[in-house]
Amino acid sequence: MKPYQLFWNHKTAEPLTVKSGFSLWAFIFTFIYPAYKGHYLVALMYFCGNIAISALSTMLAGADPIFSMVLNMIYSAFVGFDYADAVQASLHKNKKISYIDTVFAANEDHAEFLAFQKHVSSLNNRHVENSPY
């Protein structure tokens, strides 16, 4: 079971899930993967970081390819571990998206099902609390 953060998009009335932990795809494709998933500000942040790391490795080591490769691998590992947190932070700032819960699910479909269940149960509880009967 993997931990997922559950969000509800009020504009489209559908659940959003973000898997917590390391992202292999973000590790391999540092700024391309967030752009592909539609997280453009996260992609821009990682792109600027990639440029800064490349400039730093050129300034510190000149033309040493081993140092540059090691520095880029360290940065890619950082991106792999940070991707889920960056996406969750951008979703928390959005006013049309609300946080539901953190659940452990087998896959993303199971997590979306749990998000839908939790959202519907929260609506039912709200209806019962505001009921005049």
C-alpha positions as semicolon CSV with decimal commas, in nm:
position;residue;x (nm);y (nm);z (nm)
1;M;0,000;0,000;0,000
2;K;0,124;0,346;-0,092
3;P;0,031;0,677;0,076
4;Y;-0,179;0,915;-0,134
5;Q;-0,291;1,271;-0,062
6;L;-0,655;1,316;-0,163
7;F;-0,794;1,643;-0,296
8;W;-1,132;1,741;-0,438
9;N;-1,159;1,975;-0,738
10;H;-1,479;2,177;-0,688
11;K;-1,468;2,321;-1,040
12;T;-1,474;1,985;-1,220
13;A;-1,629;1,783;-0,930
14;E;-1,370;1,509;-0,944
15;P;-1,102;1,376;-0,711
16;L;-0,730;1,444;-0,745
17;T;-0,467;1,213;-0,600
18;V;-0,098;1,273;-0,540
19;K;0,125;0,981;-0,445
20;S;0,354;1,071;-0,158
21;G;0,718;0,973;-0,166
22;F;0,982;0,934;-0,434
23;S;0,882;0,987;-0,800
24;L;1,094;0,791;-1,045
25;W;0,956;0,981;-1,346
26;A;1,040;1,318;-1,187
27;F;1,389;1,184;-1,112
28;I;1,445;1,083;-1,477
29;F;1,269;1,378;-1,646
30;T;1,329;1,660;-1,397
31;F;1,128;1,945;-1,550
32;I;0,956;1,764;-1,840
33;Y;0,743;1,537;-1,619
34;P;0,578;1,818;-1,414
35;A;0,502;2,005;-1,738
36;Y;0,349;1,688;-1,886
37;K;0,129;1,649;-1,577
38;G;0,015;2,013;-1,604
39;H;0,211;2,155;-1,310
40;Y;0,373;2,438;-1,505
41;L;0,499;2,645;-1,211
42;V;0,667;2,339;-1,060
43;A;0,822;2,264;-1,401
44;L;0,948;2,623;-1,430
45;M;1,098;2,603;-1,081
46;Y;1,282;2,279;-1,166
47;F;1,395;2,418;-1,503
48;C;1,548;2,724;-1,335
49;G;1,712;2,497;-1,079
50;N;1,855;2,283;-1,358
51;I;2,003;2,590;-1,528
52;A;2,150;2,708;-1,196
53;I;2,305;2,366;-1,128
54;S;2,457;2,358;-1,478
55;A;2,601;2,708;-1,434
56;L;2,733;2,620;-1,090
57;S;2,904;2,304;-1,213
58;T;3,064;2,499;-1,499
59;M;3,190;2,769;-1,264
60;L;3,326;2,527;-1,003
61;A;3,478;2,255;-1,217
62;G;3,515;2,405;-1,562
63;A;3,495;2,124;-1,813
64;D;3,506;1,829;-1,571
65;P;3,218;1,606;-1,688
66;I;3,227;1,376;-1,383
67;F;3,166;1,661;-1,137
68;S;2,887;1,798;-1,356
69;M;2,724;1,454;-1,382
70;V;2,740;1,397;-1,005
71;L;2,593;1,741;-0,934
72;N;2,309;1,679;-1,183
73;M;2,238;1,337;-1,029
74;I;2,216;1,492;-0,683
75;Y;1,977;1,756;-0,816
76;S;1,768;1,489;-0,993
77;A;1,743;1,292;-0,668
78;F;1,626;1,608;-0,492
79;V;1,360;1,660;-0,761
80;G;1,247;1,298;-0,730
81;F;1,195;1,336;-0,356
82;D;1,051;1,690;-0,372
83;Y;0,804;1,650;-0,661
84;A;0,510;1,520;-0,455
85;D;0,557;1,792;-0,191
86;A;0,574;2,067;-0,454
87;V;0,255;1,946;-0,624
88;Q;0,074;1,914;-0,290
89;A;0,180;2,267;-0,195
90;S;0,051;2,406;-0,524
91;L;-0,282;2,224;-0,475
92;H;-0,317;2,355;-0,119
93;K;-0,285;2,714;-0,249
94;N;-0,563;2,669;-0,506
95;K;-0,897;2,796;-0,371
96;K;-1,105;2,566;-0,597
97;I;-0,935;2,253;-0,464
98;S;-0,978;2,127;-0,110
99;Y;-0,774;1,873;0,082
100;I;-0,968;1,565;0,192
101;D;-0,736;1,318;0,362
102;T;-0,428;1,100;0,338
103;V;-0,500;0,733;0,269
104;F;-0,308;0,416;0,195
105;A;-0,422;0,259;-0,130
106;A;-0,301;-0,012;-0,366
107;N;-0,303;0,214;-0,674
108;E;-0,427;0,550;-0,799
109;D;-0,773;0,418;-0,897
110;H;-0,827;0,281;-0,548
111;A;-0,716;0,616;-0,401
112;E;-0,961;0,805;-0,626
113;F;-1,240;0,571;-0,516
114;L;-1,157;0,639;-0,150
115;A;-1,148;1,015;-0,221
116;F;-1,493;0,999;-0,379
117;Q;-1,624;0,795;-0,085
118;K;-1,484;1,040;0,170
119;H;-1,617;1,341;-0,021
120;V;-1,967;1,194;-0,044
121;S;-1,968;1,097;0,325
122;S;-1,858;1,450;0,421
123;L;-2,146;1,592;0,215
124;N;-2,392;1,353;0,384
125;N;-2,264;1,450;0,729
126;R;-2,298;1,817;0,644
127;H;-2,654;1,759;0,523
128;V;-2,748;1,573;0,844
129;E;-2,596;1,841;1,068
130;N;-2,786;2,121;0,889
131;S;-3,111;1,927;0,866
132;P;-3,409;2,077;1,053
133;Y;-3,539;1,724;1,131
